[in-house]
Amino acid sequence: MAEPPFLQAVMKSMNFYGRFAPSFTRVGYVARGLPFRPVRADYTGQLWLITGATGGLGRAAALRAVRKGATVYAVGRNVAALEALQAMAANAPGRIVPVICDLSSMRTVSELTRRPELAGLKFDVLVNNVGLLMRSYEATAEGLETSYATNLLGHYILTERLHDDGMLTPGAAIINVVSGGLYNLPLSKSVLNIPEERFNGFAAYAAHKRAQLALAEHWRATFADIGAKTYAVHPGWADTAGVKTSLPKFRKILAPILRNDDEGADTIDWLAATRPTEVVDQIWFDRKPRTAHAYPHTRNPKTQISDVVAFLDRDRERLVG
């Protein structure tokens, strides 16, 4: 007799967390000896652009970079949080430059590279970090599901603009911050911009993160003219503000062993410092490339990378030309 759906869901959840918790939490971070091997780098003279830099992993990555001499253009819409980030970096060798931008507005994102404070700049590191896991459906003023706009389409438009406008240095590192949630879904364009009547925030988030991995591979080929290094990085399970808001039960159970923000940002820093050779269809986690497929059903998707790019291009053309 088949197990009831509720029991199936419970067993699936237990299998997922039982399998990954020892690796993705602070337990794995410590077991691999990373606290005892700090990332040593000098980013003096480098320009970084980090989205979602006002909190969590983005803030931690920004602080790591400025403490090693980088000038970080920190993108976010919370003015007070950007000012607080500046204050935190006041005594660092580098500096924080606030860039106020609503990352859910594609019109605003598309105009970002043409703003006076970014005019003539060339970025050495781009960290596409901002990410939302929505518990209920919300639409932007442009008619997009909010997490799709913020997590995926905005990053695509921004990165393409930076390349097209000559604002990435030769050999620039492009780092897309993904999540272990992507292990549950294959690449699929059908759940990128989910309509309200069938919205599932967890599926949307997983789909966006899987698509960010696909974009890292896409840009590796299309940005070959500048020798860009493109990576998808899984930060592990960190106790970010987003986790507190969107995954309260998950946090309640695992809070004692979740990574802190700085630990979550470790591999972002390491990738920017070392620029290792990219590996196809792999996620960088704790300074090593790991499989992007924990389950067989994600390995041979019907959707291809070119399908995702075409999907994003249609929305880009419709909204910003």
C-alpha positions as YAML, in Angstrom:
chain: A
units: angstrom
residues:
- id: 1
  name: MET
  ca: [0.00, 0.00, 0.00]
- id: 2
  name: ALA
  ca: [1.29, 3.42, -0.95]
- id: 3
  name: GLU
  ca: [2.26, 5.80, 1.82]
- id: 4
  name: PRO
  ca: [-0.04, 8.81, 2.32]
- id: 5
  name: PRO
  ca: [1.17, 12.11, 0.75]
- id: 6
  name: PHE
  ca: [1.84, 13.69, 4.14]
- id: 7
  name: LEU
  ca: [4.11, 10.83, 5.18]
- id: 8
  name: GLN
  ca: [5.85, 10.94, 1.81]
- id: 9
  name: ALA
  ca: [6.56, 14.66, 2.31]
- id: 10
  name: VAL
  ca: [7.90, 14.05, 5.82]
- id: 11
  name: MET
  ca: [10.17, 11.26, 4.63]
- id: 12
  name: LYS
  ca: [11.45, 13.38, 1.75]
- id: 13
  name: SER
  ca: [12.22, 16.26, 4.11]
- id: 14
  name: MET
  ca: [13.99, 13.99, 6.61]
- id: 15
  name: ASN
  ca: [16.06, 12.46, 3.83]
- id: 16
  name: PHE
  ca: [17.07, 15.89, 2.50]
- id: 17
  name: TYR
  ca: [18.07, 17.39, 5.85]
- id: 18
  name: GLY
  ca: [19.65, 14.19, 7.12]
- id: 19
  name: ARG
  ca: [21.75, 13.96, 4.01]
- id: 20
  name: PHE
  ca: [22.95, 17.57, 3.82]
- id: 21
  name: ALA
  ca: [22.95, 19.01, 7.34]
- id: 22
  name: PRO
  ca: [26.34, 17.57, 8.37]
- id: 23
  name: SER
  ca: [27.97, 19.17, 5.33]
- id: 24
  name: PHE
  ca: [26.07, 22.41, 4.80]
- id: 25
  name: THR
  ca: [26.04, 23.65, 8.40]
- id: 26
  name: ARG
  ca: [28.92, 24.91, 10.52]
- id: 27
  name: VAL
  ca: [29.74, 21.26, 11.23]
- id: 28
  name: GLY
  ca: [31.01, 20.83, 7.68]
- id: 29
  name: TYR
  ca: [32.76, 24.20, 7.67]
- id: 30
  name: VAL
  ca: [34.76, 23.31, 10.77]
- id: 31
  name: ALA
  ca: [35.36, 19.69, 9.76]
- id: 32
  name: ARG
  ca: [37.02, 20.89, 6.54]
- id: 33
  name: GLY
  ca: [39.36, 23.08, 8.56]
- id: 34
  name: LEU
  ca: [38.31, 26.34, 6.91]
- id: 35
  name: PRO
  ca: [38.36, 28.43, 10.11]
- id: 36
  name: PHE
  ca: [42.06, 27.62, 10.37]
- id: 37
  name: ARG
  ca: [42.84, 28.54, 6.75]
- id: 38
  name: PRO
  ca: [41.82, 32.18, 6.28]
- id: 39
  name: VAL
  ca: [41.60, 33.56, 2.75]
- id: 40
  name: ARG
  ca: [44.74, 35.61, 2.21]
- id: 41
  name: ALA
  ca: [44.41, 38.23, -0.52]
- id: 42
  name: ASP
  ca: [45.15, 41.85, -1.35]
- id: 43
  name: TYR
  ca: [42.28, 43.51, -3.21]
- id: 44
  name: THR
  ca: [43.86, 46.97, -3.21]
- id: 45
  name: GLY
  ca: [42.82, 48.80, -6.38]
- id: 46
  name: GLN
  ca: [40.00, 46.36, -7.17]
- id: 47
  name: LEU
  ca: [36.43, 47.47, -7.71]
- id: 48
  name: TRP
  ca: [33.64, 45.14, -6.60]
- id: 49
  name: LEU
  ca: [29.89, 45.34, -7.22]
- id: 50
  name: ILE
  ca: [27.71, 43.35, -4.82]
- id: 51
  name: THR
  ca: [23.92, 43.16, -4.97]
- id: 52
  name: GLY
  ca: [21.99, 42.72, -1.75]
- id: 53
  name: ALA
  ca: [24.96, 44.09, 0.19]
- id: 54
  name: THR
  ca: [22.99, 45.52, 3.11]
- id: 55
  name: GLY
  ca: [22.71, 42.28, 5.07]
- id: 56
  name: GLY
  ca: [23.53, 38.61, 5.31]
- id: 57
  name: LEU
  ca: [26.00, 37.09, 2.88]
- id: 58
  name: GLY
  ca: [26.23, 40.25, 0.76]
- id: 59
  name: ARG
  ca: [27.24, 42.38, 3.72]
- id: 60
  name: ALA
  ca: [29.73, 39.76, 4.90]
- id: 61
  name: ALA
  ca: [31.29, 39.53, 1.42]
- id: 62
  name: ALA
  ca: [31.50, 43.33, 1.21]
- id: 63
  name: LEU
  ca: [33.24, 43.55, 4.58]
- id: 64
  name: ARG
  ca: [35.69, 40.80, 3.68]
- id: 65
  name: ALA
  ca: [36.56, 42.67, 0.47]
- id: 66
  name: VAL
  ca: [37.05, 46.14, 2.00]
- id: 67
  name: ARG
  ca: [39.18, 44.70, 4.81]
- id: 68
  name: LYS
  ca: [41.52, 43.48, 2.06]
- id: 69
  name: GLY
  ca: [41.58, 46.83, 0.28]
- id: 70
  name: ALA
  ca: [38.76, 46.69, -2.28]
- id: 71
  name: THR
  ca: [36.37, 49.50, -3.11]
- id: 72
  name: VAL
  ca: [32.94, 47.89, -2.94]
- id: 73
  name: TYR
  ca: [29.92, 49.37, -4.68]
- id: 74
  name: ALA
  ca: [27.21, 48.06, -2.41]
- id: 75
  name: VAL
  ca: [23.81, 47.81, -4.08]
- id: 76
  name: GLY
  ca: [20.59, 47.89, -2.07]
- id: 77
  name: ARG
  ca: [17.50, 49.96, -1.45]
- id: 78
  name: ASN
  ca: [17.69, 50.40, 2.33]
- id: 79
  name: VAL
  ca: [19.49, 53.70, 2.84]
- id: 80
  name: ALA
  ca: [19.94, 53.23, 6.59]
- id: 81
  name: ALA
  ca: [21.42, 49.75, 6.08]
- id: 82
  name: LEU
  ca: [23.85, 51.08, 3.46]
- id: 83
  name: GLU
  ca: [24.95, 53.83, 5.85]
- id: 84
  name: ALA
  ca: [25.40, 51.23, 8.59]
- id: 85
  name: LEU
  ca: [27.57, 49.15, 6.24]
- id: 86
  name: GLN
  ca: [29.71, 52.20, 5.54]
- id: 87
  name: ALA
  ca: [30.15, 52.75, 9.26]
- id: 88
  name: MET
  ca: [31.17, 49.12, 9.79]
- id: 89
  name: ALA
  ca: [33.90, 49.55, 7.16]
- id: 90
  name: ALA
  ca: [35.05, 52.99, 8.31]
- id: 91
  name: ASN
  ca: [38.47, 51.81, 9.48]
- id: 92
  name: ALA
  ca: [39.08, 49.30, 6.69]
- id: 93
  name: PRO
  ca: [41.79, 49.80, 4.03]
- id: 94
  name: GLY
  ca: [39.10, 49.78, 1.34]
- id: 95
  name: ARG
  ca: [35.78, 51.59, 1.27]
- id: 96
  name: ILE
  ca: [32.07, 51.12, 0.71]
- id: 97
  name: VAL
  ca: [30.28, 53.19, -1.93]
- id: 98
  name: PRO
  ca: [26.48, 52.99, -1.45]
- id: 99
  name: VAL
  ca: [24.42, 52.44, -4.60]
- id: 100
  name: ILE
  ca: [20.72, 52.88, -3.90]
- id: 101
  name: CYS
  ca: [18.69, 50.70, -6.24]
- id: 102
  name: ASP
  ca: [15.43, 48.76, -6.12]
- id: 103
  name: LEU
  ca: [16.61, 45.43, -7.49]
- id: 104
  name: SER
  ca: [13.04, 44.31, -8.19]
- id: 105
  name: SER
  ca: [12.58, 47.10, -10.77]
- id: 106
  name: MET
  ca: [13.97, 46.07, -14.12]
- id: 107
  name: ARG
  ca: [13.85, 49.62, -15.44]
- id: 108
  name: THR
  ca: [15.93, 50.81, -12.48]
- id: 109
  name: VAL
  ca: [18.38, 47.92, -12.77]
- id: 110
  name: SER
  ca: [18.82, 48.48, -16.50]
- id: 111
  name: GLU
  ca: [19.74, 52.12, -15.88]
- id: 112
  name: LEU
  ca: [22.21, 51.34, -13.11]
- id: 113
  name: THR
  ca: [25.32, 51.19, -15.31]
- id: 114
  name: ARG
  ca: [24.53, 54.63, -16.75]
- id: 115
  name: ARG
  ca: [24.32, 56.40, -13.39]
- id: 116
  name: PRO
  ca: [26.97, 59.09, -12.68]
- id: 117
  name: GLU
  ca: [28.49, 57.31, -9.68]
- id: 118
  name: LEU
  ca: [29.32, 54.30, -11.87]
- id: 119
  name: ALA
  ca: [30.39, 56.20, -15.00]
- id: 120
  name: GLY
  ca: [33.68, 55.01, -16.44]
- id: 121
  name: LEU
  ca: [34.20, 52.25, -13.90]
- id: 122
  name: LYS
  ca: [35.43, 48.72, -14.60]
- id: 123
  name: PHE
  ca: [34.63, 46.05, -12.04]
- id: 124
  name: ASP
  ca: [37.00, 43.26, -11.10]
- id: 125
  name: VAL
  ca: [34.39, 41.27, -9.17]
- id: 126
  name: LEU
  ca: [30.62, 41.09, -9.54]
- id: 127
  name: VAL
  ca: [28.68, 39.21, -6.88]
- id: 128
  name: ASN
  ca: [25.07, 38.50, -7.86]
- id: 129
  name: ASN
  ca: [23.92, 37.84, -4.33]
- id: 130
  name: VAL
  ca: [20.49, 39.28, -3.59]
- id: 131
  name: GLY
  ca: [17.83, 36.60, -3.18]
- id: 132
  name: LEU
  ca: [14.28, 36.35, -1.90]
- id: 133
  name: LEU
  ca: [12.26, 33.33, -0.84]
- id: 134
  name: MET
  ca: [8.64, 34.50, -0.91]
- id: 135
  name: ARG
  ca: [6.06, 32.75, 1.26]
- id: 136
  name: SER
  ca: [3.19, 34.28, -0.71]
- id: 137
  name: TYR
  ca: [2.74, 35.79, -4.15]
- id: 138
  name: GLU
  ca: [3.65, 39.41, -4.77]
- id: 139
  name: ALA
  ca: [3.92, 41.21, -8.10]
- id: 140
  name: THR
  ca: [6.17, 44.12, -8.99]
- id: 141
  name: ALA
  ca: [4.90, 47.31, -10.60]
- id: 142
  name: GLU
  ca: [6.11, 45.84, -13.91]
- id: 143
  name: GLY
  ca: [3.90, 42.77, -13.49]
- id: 144
  name: LEU
  ca: [6.58, 40.23, -12.60]
- id: 145
  name: GLU
  ca: [6.56, 37.82, -9.68]
- id: 146
  name: THR
  ca: [8.81, 39.62, -7.21]
- id: 147
  name: SER
  ca: [11.32, 36.88, -6.46]
- id: 148
  name: TYR
  ca: [11.78, 36.12, -10.17]
- id: 149
  name: ALA
  ca: [12.53, 39.78, -10.85]
- id: 150
  name: THR
  ca: [14.90, 40.12, -7.90]
- id: 151
  name: ASN
  ca: [16.66, 36.75, -7.91]
- id: 152
  name: LEU
  ca: [17.11, 36.16, -11.61]
- id: 153
  name: LEU
  ca: [15.95, 38.62, -14.25]
- id: 154
  name: GLY
  ca: [17.56, 41.61, -12.52]
- id: 155
  name: HIS
  ca: [20.89, 39.81, -12.22]
- id: 156
  name: TYR
  ca: [20.72, 38.82, -15.86]
- id: 157
  name: ILE
  ca: [19.99, 42.36, -17.03]
- id: 158
  name: LEU
  ca: [22.66, 43.90, -14.79]
- id: 159
  name: THR
  ca: [25.39, 41.45, -15.78]
- id: 160
  name: GLU
  ca: [24.63, 41.75, -19.49]
- id: 161
  name: ARG
  ca: [24.66, 45.56, -19.22]
- id: 162
  name: LEU
  ca: [28.00, 45.57, -17.44]
- id: 163
  name: HIS
  ca: [29.50, 43.43, -20.18]
- id: 164
  name: ASP
  ca: [27.92, 45.32, -23.06]
- id: 165
  name: ASP
  ca: [28.99, 48.69, -21.61]
- id: 166
  name: GLY
  ca: [32.59, 47.53, -21.15]
- id: 167
  name: MET
  ca: [32.40, 47.74, -17.36]
- id: 168
  name: LEU
  ca: [34.01, 44.39, -16.53]
- id: 169
  name: THR
  ca: [37.79, 44.08, -16.45]
- id: 170
  name: PRO
  ca: [39.58, 41.38, -18.45]
- id: 171
  name: GLY
  ca: [39.41, 38.22, -16.35]
- id: 172
  name: ALA
  ca: [36.68, 39.63, -14.10]
- id: 173
  name: ALA
  ca: [35.11, 37.22, -11.62]
- id: 174
  name: ILE
  ca: [31.32, 36.86, -11.85]
- id: 175
  name: ILE
  ca: [30.00, 35.02, -8.82]
- id: 176
  name: ASN
  ca: [26.36, 33.89, -8.65]
- id: 177
  name: VAL
  ca: [25.25, 32.96, -5.14]
- id: 178
  name: VAL
  ca: [23.01, 29.89, -5.33]
- id: 179
  name: SER
  ca: [21.45, 27.57, -2.74]
- id: 180
  name: GLY
  ca: [21.13, 23.93, -1.81]
- id: 181
  name: GLY
  ca: [17.45, 24.28, -2.69]
- id: 182
  name: LEU
  ca: [18.35, 23.89, -6.36]
- id: 183
  name: TYR
  ca: [19.10, 20.20, -5.76]
- id: 184
  name: ASN
  ca: [15.36, 19.54, -5.68]
- id: 185
  name: LEU
  ca: [14.56, 20.81, -9.18]
- id: 186
  name: PRO
  ca: [15.94, 20.36, -12.69]
- id: 187
  name: LEU
  ca: [16.46, 23.38, -14.91]
- id: 188
  name: SER
  ca: [12.96, 24.50, -15.91]
- id: 189
  name: LYS
  ca: [11.62, 27.71, -17.40]
- id: 190
  name: SER
  ca: [8.03, 26.87, -16.38]
- id: 191
  name: VAL
  ca: [8.64, 27.83, -12.74]
- id: 192
  name: LEU
  ca: [10.72, 30.96, -13.22]
- id: 193
  name: ASN
  ca: [7.92, 33.55, -13.28]
- id: 194
  name: ILE
  ca: [5.10, 31.60, -11.61]
- id: 195
  name: PRO
  ca: [1.60, 33.12, -11.82]
- id: 196
  name: GLU
  ca: [-0.37, 33.76, -8.65]
- id: 197
  name: GLU
  ca: [-2.83, 30.90, -9.06]
- id: 198
  name: ARG
  ca: [-0.10, 28.26, -8.84]
- id: 199
  name: PHE
  ca: [2.60, 30.09, -6.92]
- id: 200
  name: ASN
  ca: [4.97, 28.10, -4.74]
- id: 201
  name: GLY
  ca: [7.74, 30.20, -3.24]
- id: 202
  name: PHE
  ca: [10.04, 27.27, -2.49]
- id: 203
  name: ALA
  ca: [9.81, 25.95, -6.04]
- id: 204
  name: ALA
  ca: [10.37, 29.44, -7.44]
- id: 205
  name: TYR
  ca: [13.46, 29.99, -5.31]
- id: 206
  name: ALA
  ca: [14.93, 26.62, -6.24]
- id: 207
  name: ALA
  ca: [14.24, 27.26, -9.93]
- id: 208
  name: HIS
  ca: [15.91, 30.68, -9.80]
- id: 209
  name: LYS
  ca: [19.01, 29.26, -8.15]
- id: 210
  name: ARG
  ca: [19.23, 26.42, -10.69]
- id: 211
  name: ALA
  ca: [18.93, 29.04, -13.44]
- id: 212
  name: GLN
  ca: [21.72, 31.10, -11.87]
- id: 213
  name: LEU
  ca: [23.97, 28.08, -12.21]
- id: 214
  name: ALA
  ca: [22.95, 27.86, -15.87]
- id: 215
  name: LEU
  ca: [23.76, 31.56, -16.37]
- id: 216
  name: ALA
  ca: [27.25, 31.06, -14.97]
- id: 217
  name: GLU
  ca: [27.84, 28.53, -17.73]
- id: 218
  name: HIS
  ca: [26.19, 30.78, -20.34]
- id: 219
  name: TRP
  ca: [28.40, 33.75, -19.46]
- id: 220
  name: ARG
  ca: [31.52, 31.60, -19.48]
- id: 221
  name: ALA
  ca: [30.94, 31.14, -23.20]
- id: 222
  name: THR
  ca: [29.47, 34.51, -24.17]
- id: 223
  name: PHE
  ca: [31.95, 36.59, -22.12]
- id: 224
  name: ALA
  ca: [34.97, 34.72, -23.47]
- id: 225
  name: ASP
  ca: [36.00, 37.96, -25.19]
- id: 226
  name: ILE
  ca: [37.12, 39.34, -21.80]
- id: 227
  name: GLY
  ca: [38.18, 36.02, -20.30]
- id: 228
  name: ALA
  ca: [35.60, 36.33, -17.51]
- id: 229
  name: LYS
  ca: [35.69, 33.74, -14.73]
- id: 230
  name: THR
  ca: [32.14, 32.69, -13.90]
- id: 231
  name: TYR
  ca: [31.10, 30.72, -10.85]
- id: 232
  name: ALA
  ca: [28.04, 29.51, -8.99]
- id: 233
  name: VAL
  ca: [28.73, 29.32, -5.26]
- id: 234
  name: HIS
  ca: [26.71, 27.58, -2.57]
- id: 235
  name: PRO
  ca: [27.36, 29.32, 0.79]
- id: 236
  name: GLY
  ca: [26.06, 26.49, 2.93]
- id: 237
  name: TRP
  ca: [23.24, 27.01, 5.40]
- id: 238
  name: ALA
  ca: [23.84, 30.35, 7.07]
- id: 239
  name: ASP
  ca: [21.73, 32.07, 9.70]
- id: 240
  name: THR
  ca: [20.79, 35.06, 7.54]
- id: 241
  name: ALA
  ca: [17.88, 37.45, 7.99]
- id: 242
  name: GLY
  ca: [16.19, 35.74, 5.03]
- id: 243
  name: VAL
  ca: [16.32, 32.38, 6.79]
- id: 244
  name: LYS
  ca: [14.84, 33.90, 9.93]
- id: 245
  name: THR
  ca: [11.95, 35.37, 7.94]
- id: 246
  name: SER
  ca: [11.26, 32.70, 5.33]
- id: 247
  name: LEU
  ca: [12.28, 29.46, 7.06]
- id: 248
  name: PRO
  ca: [11.43, 29.87, 10.77]
- id: 249
  name: LYS
  ca: [10.89, 26.15, 11.45]
- id: 250
  name: PHE
  ca: [14.10, 25.22, 9.65]
- id: 251
  name: ARG
  ca: [15.97, 27.82, 11.71]
- id: 252
  name: LYS
  ca: [14.38, 26.75, 14.99]
- id: 253
  name: ILE
  ca: [15.67, 23.21, 14.51]
- id: 254
  name: LEU
  ca: [19.12, 23.97, 13.10]
- id: 255
  name: ALA
  ca: [19.98, 27.38, 14.61]
- id: 256
  name: PRO
  ca: [22.72, 26.03, 16.92]
- id: 257
  name: ILE
  ca: [24.71, 24.68, 13.98]
- id: 258
  name: LEU
  ca: [23.92, 27.14, 11.18]
- id: 259
  name: ARG
  ca: [26.87, 29.04, 9.74]
- id: 260
  name: ASN
  ca: [27.19, 32.74, 10.43]
- id: 261
  name: ASP
  ca: [27.22, 35.26, 7.59]
- id: 262
  name: ASP
  ca: [31.00, 35.49, 7.45]
- id: 263
  name: GLU
  ca: [31.35, 31.72, 7.19]
- id: 264
  name: GLY
  ca: [28.76, 31.71, 4.41]
- id: 265
  name: ALA
  ca: [30.77, 34.31, 2.48]
- id: 266
  name: ASP
  ca: [34.05, 32.39, 2.75]
- id: 267
  name: THR
  ca: [34.00, 30.75, -0.68]
- id: 268
  name: ILE
  ca: [32.91, 33.99, -2.37]
- id: 269
  name: ASP
  ca: [36.07, 35.58, -0.98]
- id: 270
  name: TRP
  ca: [38.18, 32.54, -1.88]
- id: 271
  name: LEU
  ca: [36.94, 32.48, -5.49]
- id: 272
  name: ALA
  ca: [37.66, 36.18, -5.94]
- id: 273
  name: ALA
  ca: [41.15, 35.68, -4.52]
- id: 274
  name: THR
  ca: [42.16, 32.53, -6.41]
- id: 275
  name: ARG
  ca: [40.10, 32.56, -9.66]
- id: 276
  name: PRO
  ca: [40.29, 28.77, -10.13]
- id: 277
  name: THR
  ca: [39.54, 27.14, -13.47]
- id: 278
  name: GLU
  ca: [35.79, 26.84, -13.93]
- id: 279
  name: VAL
  ca: [34.22, 23.39, -13.99]
- id: 280
  name: VAL
  ca: [31.15, 22.65, -16.13]
- id: 281
  name: ASP
  ca: [27.91, 21.89, -14.26]
- id: 282
  name: GLN
  ca: [29.51, 22.20, -10.84]
- id: 283
  name: ILE
  ca: [28.80, 24.33, -7.78]
- id: 284
  name: TRP
  ca: [31.62, 25.75, -5.69]
- id: 285
  name: PHE
  ca: [31.13, 24.91, -2.03]
- id: 286
  name: ASP
  ca: [33.69, 25.22, 0.75]
- id: 287
  name: ARG
  ca: [36.41, 26.07, -1.79]
- id: 288
  name: LYS
  ca: [35.90, 23.02, -4.00]
- id: 289
  name: PRO
  ca: [33.72, 22.22, -7.02]
- id: 290
  name: ARG
  ca: [30.84, 19.89, -6.12]
- id: 291
  name: THR
  ca: [28.18, 18.13, -8.13]
- id: 292
  name: ALA
  ca: [25.15, 20.18, -9.12]
- id: 293
  name: HIS
  ca: [22.97, 17.05, -9.02]
- id: 294
  name: ALA
  ca: [22.11, 15.28, -5.80]
- id: 295
  name: TYR
  ca: [19.23, 13.36, -7.41]
- id: 296
  name: PRO
  ca: [18.96, 11.65, -10.82]
- id: 297
  name: HIS
  ca: [15.82, 13.55, -11.89]
- id: 298
  name: THR
  ca: [17.74, 16.84, -12.28]
- id: 299
  name: ARG
  ca: [20.42, 15.54, -14.65]
- id: 300
  name: ASN
  ca: [18.60, 15.54, -18.00]
- id: 301
  name: PRO
  ca: [16.16, 18.44, -18.00]
- id: 302
  name: LYS
  ca: [13.82, 19.23, -20.86]
- id: 303
  name: THR
  ca: [14.78, 22.89, -20.53]
- id: 304
  name: GLN
  ca: [18.23, 23.82, -21.82]
- id: 305
  name: ILE
  ca: [20.40, 26.81, -20.92]
- id: 306
  name: SER
  ca: [19.52, 28.45, -24.24]
- id: 307
  name: ASP
  ca: [15.82, 28.14, -23.34]
- id: 308
  name: VAL
  ca: [16.35, 30.00, -20.07]
- id: 309
  name: VAL
  ca: [18.35, 32.73, -21.80]
- id: 310
  name: ALA
  ca: [15.62, 33.13, -24.43]
- id: 311
  name: PHE
  ca: [13.00, 33.34, -21.66]
- id: 312
  name: LEU
  ca: [14.95, 36.08, -19.89]
- id: 313
  name: ASP
  ca: [15.65, 37.92, -23.14]
- id: 314
  name: ARG
  ca: [11.94, 38.11, -23.92]
- id: 315
  name: ASP
  ca: [11.20, 39.77, -20.60]
- id: 316
  name: ARG
  ca: [14.20, 42.05, -20.90]
- id: 317
  name: GLU
  ca: [13.15, 43.20, -24.36]
- id: 318
  name: ARG
  ca: [9.55, 43.72, -23.26]
- id: 319
  name: LEU
  ca: [10.47, 45.74, -20.17]
- id: 320
  name: VAL
  ca: [13.63, 47.66, -20.97]
- id: 321
  name: GLY
  ca: [14.34, 47.19, -24.68]
...
